[in-house]
């Protein structure tokens, strides 16, 4: 085979989570009481725009979650370097490494270097970059070249979007309806779902993608970092880290919160006392200190047992997995309290009392009656907590107890920007890139979660 598949632990968990999400979608599509709230979410234009943006982030994260090793040329062995599909697609960005810092769209280095000329003279000047703007014979043509390539990118993206809208209208129009009439109806927003908003958001993403591809092949559109790596490439690689922190932590948090919260509210008595004592004690421990102690203990183990990790990527992945576990263990208490309170109310309703009077077992009552009736709280909490977990990774990496320094993440980019912001002149683009990408993900997640909360919370339903 030309490549050898590599399955990291977080990759497998991502596949499991994706499979569970698809299974839940199929399950919900067959039940009206679940379809109705999701239809309400789908009718909100802002929520659908946020969903399109989130889908773009998820697509990039999935591309970066398929890992493999390439076969060495003319050898029956595989490379020790673990790559992903995103690495393969973005090979020009990954391999074009400069000496050190360079500003966005720059053609010269950011700092002066000693340059020896053919005539033997030595001067201090800003050297030409090895790759950024290397296609230009005269650096002064940079502005005109950027404008030209930007216009071409806009035209290409516009053509793709027009064909996409045309194909959608052909499929979406009513039987016997003329194309132009259906197009005008789409432009007016005359549809059950906000297709106009969805298509406009997709068009904006297509334009951004077209511009990024056209420019990133010839310039470092977000500059380079201290070791000359492309900041735009590092920002794309950081998407997977943010998504893993925001989603896999849920897999750890949900079993504790759901099972213990429902048990505490249903059984009451000494069971409730033990569970309350457990999460009250855990809540009393400062979360940052607990995470720091766990991560530092893991670092000691990794330093003493390097043979346990085959590659640097596996080592960084183990630390990422451990971080999600610690975040899950420290963040289930608030949801457990909510579920306990809701279960205390549900256990007194008539159908629960009737089931107990008929001799139905406690486990069956919890599975058939309690769990389905508290899922709206679970769904709302999980969606709302996603953005908080993404921000938590940035904060933890900033204080040095986040993901492995060798792993690309927005937190590591912000952490490295501390010294860069103190330079003269200031290196601002790494911090700005991390902020823009994180802001886009968190804002889209918050807008979508607001719609989910309004649709699933019984108190807010019309």
MIVEXKOL-6993 format. One line per 4 residues: number of its first residue (from 1); for each residue x, y negated, z of C-alpha. Coordinates in pm, 1 decimal, padded with zeros to 6 digits. Example, Ala and Ser with C-alpha at 12.3 -4.5 7.8 and 13.67 -1.06 7.14 Angstrom:
residues 2
1 = 01230.0:00450.0:00780.0 | 01367.0:00106.0:00714.0
end
This chain:
residues 462
1 = 00000.0:00000.0:00000.0 | 00123.9:-00354.0:-00067.3 | 00028.6:-00449.5:00287.7 | -00025.8:-00291.8:00628.4
5 = -00337.8:-00399.3:00824.0 | -00273.6:-00535.8:01172.0 | -00556.5:-00540.9:01426.2 | -00495.2:-00777.4:01714.7
9 = -00713.2:-00739.7:02021.5 | -00884.0:-01073.5:01966.0 | -00944.3:-00979.7:01601.2 | -01134.1:-00668.7:01707.1
13 = -01337.6:-00866.9:01960.3 | -01421.6:-01125.0:01693.7 | -01546.9:-00849.5:01463.8 | -01756.2:-00708.7:01748.4
17 = -01902.1:-01051.3:01822.4 | -01979.0:-01109.7:01453.8 | -02151.6:-00771.9:01431.7 | -02354.7:-00849.2:01744.3
21 = -02458.9:-01187.5:01601.0 | -02574.5:-01023.9:01276.2 | -02762.8:-00754.6:01470.6 | -02932.3:-01021.3:01683.4
25 = -03029.6:-01209.1:01367.9 | -03191.9:-00896.8:01223.4 | -03363.5:-00827.3:01556.6 | -03492.7:-01184.1:01589.6
29 = -03620.1:-01192.6:01229.5 | -03862.3:-00908.9:01309.5 | -04018.4:-01073.5:01615.4 | -04235.7:-01379.5:01590.0
33 = -04165.1:-01507.0:01941.4 | -03796.8:-01534.6:01842.1 | -03856.6:-01655.6:01486.9 | -04070.3:-01948.3:01600.5
37 = -03798.3:-02131.2:01801.7 | -03539.8:-02074.2:01529.7 | -03782.1:-02217.0:01271.8 | -03808.0:-02526.1:01489.2
41 = -03427.3:-02551.6:01492.5 | -03413.6:-02504.9:01115.1 | -03656.5:-02793.8:01056.8 | -03426.8:-03048.2:01223.1
45 = -03201.3:-03215.5:00962.1 | -02928.6:-03305.3:01210.8 | -02912.6:-02949.6:01342.4 | -02882.2:-02806.2:00990.9
49 = -02604.0:-03050.1:00903.9 | -02421.9:-02943.4:01219.6 | -02476.5:-02577.4:01131.2 | -02314.3:-02627.7:00789.3
53 = -02009.9:-02785.7:00952.2 | -01991.6:-02508.4:01211.8 | -02013.6:-02250.0:00932.0 | -01711.2:-02409.4:00764.9
57 = -01513.3:-02386.9:01089.8 | -01620.5:-02024.5:01139.6 | -01523.8:-01933.6:00782.7 | -01172.6:-02071.9:00831.9
61 = -01147.7:-01894.2:01168.7 | -01249.4:-01561.6:01011.9 | -00990.8:-01603.7:00735.9 | -00730.4:-01647.1:01008.1
65 = -00853.6:-01335.0:01189.9 | -00763.5:-01085.4:00915.2 | -00398.0:-00998.5:00979.8 | -00154.7:-00782.2:00786.8
69 = 00212.0:-00722.7:00711.8 | 00344.8:-00749.9:00359.1 | 00551.6:-00476.4:00201.6 | 00917.9:-00568.7:00158.1
73 = 01026.0:-00584.8:-00209.7 | 01191.0:-00266.2:-00339.7 | 01168.2:-00105.7:00004.6 | 00946.5:00146.2:00178.4
77 = 00909.2:-00078.0:00482.3 | 00686.0:-00361.8:00589.9 | 00786.7:-00706.2:00705.3 | 00792.6:-00778.9:01077.3
81 = 00610.0:-01107.0:01010.5 | 00235.1:-01086.2:01073.7 | 00031.5:-01301.1:00835.6 | -00337.9:-01372.9:00794.1
85 = -00553.5:-01440.8:00490.9 | -00541.3:-01809.3:00576.5 | -00160.0:-01794.8:00582.6 | -00162.4:-01629.8:00240.7
89 = -00402.6:-01881.7:00090.7 | -00210.5:-02174.0:00243.8 | 00134.6:-02039.3:00148.0 | 00243.1:-02375.3:-00005.6
93 = 00163.4:-02552.1:00321.1 | 00326.9:-02281.5:00532.8 | 00652.8:-02259.3:00338.6 | 00711.5:-02626.7:00260.5
97 = 00901.7:-02724.8:00574.0 | 01079.8:-03058.7:00598.7 | 01373.1:-03144.6:00824.0 | 01171.1:-03336.4:01082.0
101 = 00894.7:-03595.4:01115.2 | 00732.5:-03754.8:00812.4 | 00427.5:-03979.2:00804.7 | 00105.3:-03889.2:00619.0
105 = 00147.4:-03917.6:00240.5 | 00511.3:-04022.2:00288.3 | 00783.5:-03959.0:00030.3 | 01070.3:-04051.1:00264.7
109 = 01168.4:-03921.9:00606.5 | 01046.8:-04096.2:00919.8 | 01392.8:-04155.2:01066.2 | 01713.2:-04277.7:00909.0
113 = 01992.8:-04033.8:00834.8 | 02355.2:-04065.9:00734.2 | 02370.2:-04006.8:00358.5 | 02690.6:-03960.9:00161.7
117 = 02665.5:-04075.5:-00200.2 | 02855.9:-03929.0:-00500.2 | 03093.4:-04226.5:-00501.1 | 03199.8:-04145.5:-00144.2
121 = 03009.7:-04428.9:00025.1 | 02813.8:-04352.7:00340.4 | 02492.1:-04533.1:00427.6 | 02208.9:-04507.9:00679.7
125 = 01877.2:-04475.0:00497.9 | 01545.7:-04291.4:00490.4 | 01608.5:-03975.2:00286.8 | 01366.6:-03838.6:00027.8
129 = 01152.9:-03553.5:00153.0 | 01219.4:-03206.6:00018.8 | 00855.5:-03145.5:-00077.5 | 00636.4:-03444.9:00002.0
133 = 00611.0:-03647.3:-00318.2 | 00897.1:-03450.6:-00473.2 | 00716.7:-03451.4:-00809.5 | 00757.3:-03828.8:-00834.1
137 = 01061.5:-03952.6:-01020.9 | 01016.4:-04300.7:-00875.5 | 00883.1:-04319.3:-00515.9 | 00720.3:-04649.7:-00599.0
141 = 00466.3:-04463.6:-00810.0 | 00320.7:-04301.6:-00496.8 | 00016.1:-04527.1:-00460.4 | -00088.7:-04491.1:-00822.1
145 = -00038.6:-04114.6:-00803.9 | -00249.8:-04086.6:-00488.7 | -00531.4:-04289.5:-00645.1 | -00518.8:-04080.7:-00963.0
149 = -00522.5:-03748.7:-00780.6 | -00796.3:-03872.7:-00548.6 | -01014.1:-03964.7:-00846.8 | -00953.6:-03622.5:-01005.4
153 = -01037.6:-03449.2:-00676.5 | -01359.0:-03650.2:-00642.4 | -01457.7:-03566.0:-00999.1 | -01388.0:-03194.7:-00955.2
157 = -01575.2:-03182.4:-00625.0 | -01867.2:-03373.7:-00775.3 | -01892.6:-03133.8:-01068.8 | -01891.9:-02832.2:-00838.1
161 = -02160.0:-02988.9:-00619.8 | -02380.5:-03078.1:-00918.8 | -02364.5:-02719.8:-01046.9 | -02444.1:-02593.5:-00695.8
165 = -02748.2:-02821.6:-00666.0 | -02865.0:-02723.1:-01013.9 | -02840.6:-02351.9:-00935.4 | -03025.7:-02405.3:-00607.2
169 = -03309.4:-02596.4:-00775.0 | -03350.5:-02320.5:-01033.2 | -03393.7:-02064.1:-00756.8 | -03591.8:-02288.4:-00522.8
173 = -03853.4:-02430.9:-00759.1 | -04205.3:-02295.0:-00762.0 | -04322.6:-02057.7:-01037.3 | -04392.3:-02258.2:-01352.2
177 = -04258.1:-02583.3:-01202.4 | -04039.1:-02798.9:-01423.1 | -03675.9:-02847.3:-01322.6 | -03690.8:-03228.2:-01298.3
181 = -04008.8:-03218.0:-01093.6 | -03847.6:-02974.9:-00848.7 | -03536.3:-03194.3:-00835.1 | -03742.0:-03502.5:-00750.1
185 = -03928.4:-03306.6:-00485.6 | -03595.6:-03198.9:-00335.9 | -03467.7:-03559.1:-00340.3 | -03779.6:-03675.2:-00152.8
189 = -03726.9:-03407.9:00111.8 | -04057.8:-03241.4:00027.7 | -03983.9:-02898.1:00176.0 | -04029.2:-02706.5:00499.3
193 = -03654.4:-02691.5:00557.4 | -03425.2:-02997.6:00525.7 | -03256.4:-02869.4:00209.0 | -03166.0:-03225.0:00108.8
197 = -02961.0:-03272.7:00425.2 | -02801.8:-02929.5:00389.4 | -02697.5:-02990.8:00028.2 | -02563.4:-03339.1:00105.2
201 = -02354.6:-03199.1:00392.5 | -02225.3:-02919.0:00169.7 | -02139.9:-03178.5:-00094.7 | -01942.6:-03382.6:00158.5
205 = -01750.4:-03071.0:00263.3 | -01681.4:-02984.2:-00101.3 | -01541.9:-03332.9:-00162.3 | -01324.6:-03315.2:00148.9
209 = -01200.6:-02970.6:00049.8 | -01129.3:-03074.6:-00308.9 | -00940.5:-03383.6:-00193.9 | -00741.9:-03183.2:00063.2
213 = -00642.4:-02913.4:-00186.4 | -00537.8:-03158.9:-00456.0 | -00338.2:-03375.6:-00219.6 | -00190.3:-03109.4:00010.3
217 = -00016.1:-02940.7:-00283.2 | 00191.6:-03253.8:-00345.6 | 00197.1:-03447.6:-00016.7 | 00184.0:-03383.2:00355.9
221 = -00157.5:-03541.3:00397.5 | -00135.2:-03542.6:00778.6 | 00243.3:-03568.9:00801.1 | 00485.5:-03321.6:00957.0
225 = 00588.7:-03249.6:01315.0 | 00926.8:-03246.3:01486.4 | 01044.2:-02928.1:01310.6 | 00901.8:-03033.4:00975.2
229 = 00589.3:-02815.6:00970.1 | 00282.2:-02949.1:00794.0 | 00036.7:-03091.3:01051.3 | -00264.5:-03023.3:00827.4
233 = -00171.0:-02654.2:00816.3 | -00126.5:-02644.4:01194.9 | -00466.8:-02809.3:01241.3 | -00632.4:-02543.2:01025.2
237 = -00455.2:-02266.9:01218.1 | -00575.9:-02415.9:01545.3 | -00940.1:-02362.7:01447.6 | -00921.2:-01990.5:01524.8
241 = -00779.4:-02058.9:01871.0 | -01060.9:-02298.2:01954.0 | -01327.1:-02058.4:01829.4 | -01177.1:-01765.1:02019.9
245 = -01172.7:-01963.0:02343.6 | -01528.9:-02083.0:02289.1 | -01683.5:-01749.9:02187.3 | -01488.3:-01461.4:02339.6
249 = -01511.0:-01619.6:02683.1 | -01885.2:-01562.0:02647.1 | -01830.9:-01186.8:02620.1 | -01661.8:-01193.3:02959.5
253 = -01903.2:-01435.0:03123.8 | -02238.0:-01289.2:03015.6 | -02224.6:-00943.9:03181.5 | -02137.1:-01093.9:03521.1
257 = -02391.7:-01374.3:03502.3 | -02678.3:-01177.1:03349.1 | -02659.4:-00860.1:03556.8 | -02572.3:-01018.2:03891.5
261 = -02811.8:-01310.7:03850.5 | -03108.4:-01088.6:03768.6 | -03019.8:-00839.0:04043.7 | -02992.6:-01115.8:04303.2
265 = -03330.4:-01261.2:04214.4 | -03511.4:-00928.4:04175.7 | -03386.4:-00725.0:04471.8 | -03333.6:-01016.5:04714.4
269 = -03232.4:-00909.4:05066.5 | -02875.2:-00793.3:05122.7 | -02812.3:-00763.4:04747.6 | -02890.8:-01132.2:04704.8
273 = -02673.1:-01220.5:05005.3 | -02370.1:-01029.3:04869.6 | -02399.3:-01177.7:04521.3 | -02451.0:-01529.3:04656.0
277 = -02147.5:-01490.3:04882.0 | -01940.5:-01367.9:04585.9 | -02014.8:-01654.0:04347.5 | -02008.2:-01915.2:04624.9
281 = -01661.5:-01799.7:04728.0 | -01542.8:-01794.6:04367.0 | -01684.2:-02142.2:04307.4 | -01493.3:-02271.8:04610.3
285 = -01158.5:-02181.7:04452.5 | -01025.1:-02460.4:04225.0 | -01054.8:-02319.2:03875.6 | -00734.4:-02478.7:03746.5
289 = -00530.0:-02326.5:04029.0 | -00677.8:-01981.7:03968.9 | -00607.2:-02004.6:03594.5 | -00255.1:-02131.1:03659.6
293 = -00178.9:-01846.3:03899.4 | -00309.2:-01585.6:03653.4 | -00120.9:-01728.5:03354.4 | 00204.8:-01763.6:03547.8
297 = 00171.3:-01402.6:03666.8 | 00121.5:-01292.8:03307.1 | 00429.2:-01490.1:03199.6 | 00638.3:-01311.1:03460.5
301 = 00511.9:-00973.9:03337.4 | 00586.8:-01065.7:02974.8 | 00937.8:-01177.8:03064.7 | 01008.6:-00853.4:03251.6
305 = 00849.3:-00621.1:02993.0 | 00932.1:-00757.0:02646.1 | 00916.9:-00404.8:02502.3 | 00539.9:-00399.2:02558.2
309 = 00487.1:-00647.2:02274.3 | 00584.9:-00546.5:01924.2 | 00578.9:-00896.1:01772.9 | 00562.3:-01257.1:01883.7
313 = 00209.3:-01274.9:01743.8 | 00099.6:-00981.4:01963.1 | 00254.7:-01149.9:02265.4 | 00073.0:-01476.8:02197.7
317 = -00250.8:-01289.2:02129.3 | -00227.5:-01111.8:02464.6 | -00192.0:-01441.4:02645.0 | -00489.2:-01583.6:02452.4
321 = -00700.1:-01281.4:02549.0 | -00593.8:-01313.6:02912.2 | -00686.2:-01681.7:02909.1 | -01036.0:-01603.4:02778.8
325 = -01079.9:-01342.7:03054.0 | -00976.4:-01588.1:03325.4 | -01203.2:-01859.6:03185.8 | -01489.4:-01610.3:03172.9
329 = -01433.3:-01497.2:03531.1 | -01430.8:-01856.5:03658.2 | -01726.8:-01987.0:03454.1 | -02007.9:-01734.2:03510.6
333 = -02120.8:-01866.8:03847.6 | -02337.2:-02156.2:03725.5 | -02531.4:-01936.3:03482.2 | -02571.4:-01674.1:03754.9
337 = -02737.5:-01933.7:03980.8 | -02980.0:-02032.7:03704.3 | -03074.5:-01672.7:03629.7 | -03121.1:-01594.7:03998.2
341 = -03364.4:-01882.8:04038.2 | -03559.1:-01788.7:03725.3 | -03577.5:-01422.9:03831.3 | -03708.3:-01518.4:04176.1
345 = -03999.6:-01685.1:03998.8 | -04056.6:-01406.2:03743.7 | -04063.4:-01123.1:03998.3 | -04384.9:-01267.2:04145.3
349 = -04580.2:-01286.0:03818.3 | -04869.1:-01043.1:03761.6 | -04716.9:-00815.2:03498.1 | -04406.7:-00750.5:03712.5
353 = -04621.2:-00673.5:04016.0 | -04840.6:-00445.4:03804.1 | -04536.8:-00257.2:03672.0 | -04407.7:-00203.1:04025.4
357 = -04751.4:-00086.9:04143.2 | -04760.8:00168.3:03859.9 | -04426.4:00310.4:03974.2 | -04208.2:00179.0:03690.9
361 = -03840.1:00199.7:03784.7 | -03639.9:-00110.0:03876.4 | -03394.0:-00064.4:03591.2 | -03675.7:-00037.5:03337.1
365 = -03847.2:-00346.3:03477.5 | -03527.5:-00545.9:03446.0 | -03458.3:-00419.5:03093.2 | -03812.1:-00454.2:02954.0
369 = -03949.0:-00755.5:03142.1 | -03679.0:-00964.1:03312.7 | -03390.0:-00971.4:03066.0 | -03604.8:-01076.8:02764.3
373 = -03771.4:-01351.9:02965.8 | -03446.0:-01511.9:03080.0 | -03269.7:-01494.4:02742.6 | -03370.9:-01849.7:02655.9
377 = -03167.2:-01971.4:02954.4 | -02874.0:-01752.1:02849.6 | -02884.0:-01876.9:02490.9 | -02912.0:-02242.2:02589.7
381 = -02626.9:-02217.8:02841.9 | -02396.0:-02029.8:02606.7 | -02444.5:-02277.7:02323.2 | -02401.9:-02578.3:02552.0
385 = -02089.0:-02433.3:02716.1 | -01914.4:-02369.0:02384.0 | -01791.5:-02725.8:02338.2 | -01681.0:-02740.9:02702.1
389 = -01467.5:-02430.0:02659.5 | -01304.5:-02571.3:02345.1 | -01212.3:-02885.7:02538.1 | -01093.4:-02673.5:02830.9
393 = -00830.3:-02509.3:02608.8 | -00693.9:-02850.8:02514.8 | -00676.1:-02960.4:02877.9 | -00511.8:-02636.8:02995.9
397 = -00253.6:-02643.0:02716.0 | -00181.7:-03005.3:02798.3 | -00086.7:-02910.9:03155.0 | 00114.7:-02609.6:03035.9
401 = -00113.2:-02322.0:03139.7 | -00302.1:-02274.6:02814.0 | -00224.3:-02059.8:02512.2 | 00127.7:-01948.4:02422.5
405 = 00348.6:-02233.4:02293.5 | 00417.4:-02032.3:01976.7 | 00043.9:-02025.5:01891.6 | -00110.0:-02312.2:01698.6
409 = -00379.1:-02487.5:01897.7 | -00511.6:-02838.6:01937.9 | -00404.8:-02833.8:02301.3 | -00044.4:-02758.0:02207.0
413 = -00054.5:-03032.7:01944.7 | -00179.0:-03281.2:02205.1 | 00079.1:-03158.0:02454.6 | 00364.0:-03210.5:02206.9
417 = 00227.7:-03555.7:02123.7 | 00307.6:-03683.8:02473.5 | 00671.0:-03749.8:02386.7 | 00589.2:-03840.4:02027.9
421 = 00364.4:-04125.0:02140.8 | 00651.8:-04266.3:02348.1 | 00885.2:-04286.1:02047.2 | 00967.4:-04607.5:01871.4
425 = 00825.5:-04612.6:01610.9 | 00537.1:-04405.6:01741.4 | 00449.3:-04065.1:01591.1 | 00071.3:-04075.7:01604.1
429 = -00051.0:-03834.3:01337.5 | -00026.9:-03506.2:01534.1 | -00252.1:-03643.8:01807.1 | -00487.9:-03797.9:01551.2
433 = -00516.7:-03472.3:01355.3 | -00593.0:-03268.1:01668.0 | -00849.2:-03528.3:01775.6 | -01029.5:-03535.8:01438.7
437 = -01053.2:-03156.8:01402.2 | -01157.5:-03106.2:01764.6 | -01405.4:-03393.8:01746.1 | -01568.4:-03243.7:01436.6
441 = -01611.6:-02902.4:01599.1 | -01731.9:-03029.7:01937.2 | -01972.4:-03285.9:01786.0 | -02127.4:-03028.3:01553.3
445 = -02158.0:-02778.9:01839.3 | -02324.5:-03038.2:02064.6 | -02574.4:-03146.4:01798.1 | -02667.1:-02787.8:01721.6
449 = -02690.1:-02695.2:02090.1 | -02926.6:-02986.7:02155.2 | -03162.5:-02851.5:01890.8 | -03140.2:-02499.4:02034.0
453 = -03213.6:-02630.2:02383.4 | -03518.4:-02825.2:02264.8 | -03652.6:-02523.4:02076.9 | -03598.4:-02253.9:02338.8
457 = -03663.5:-02442.8:02662.6 | -04032.5:-02385.2:02747.0 | -04048.6:-02716.7:02931.8 | -03954.3:-02910.5:02616.0
461 = -04179.2:-02728.2:02368.2 | -04465.6:-02925.3:02221.9
end
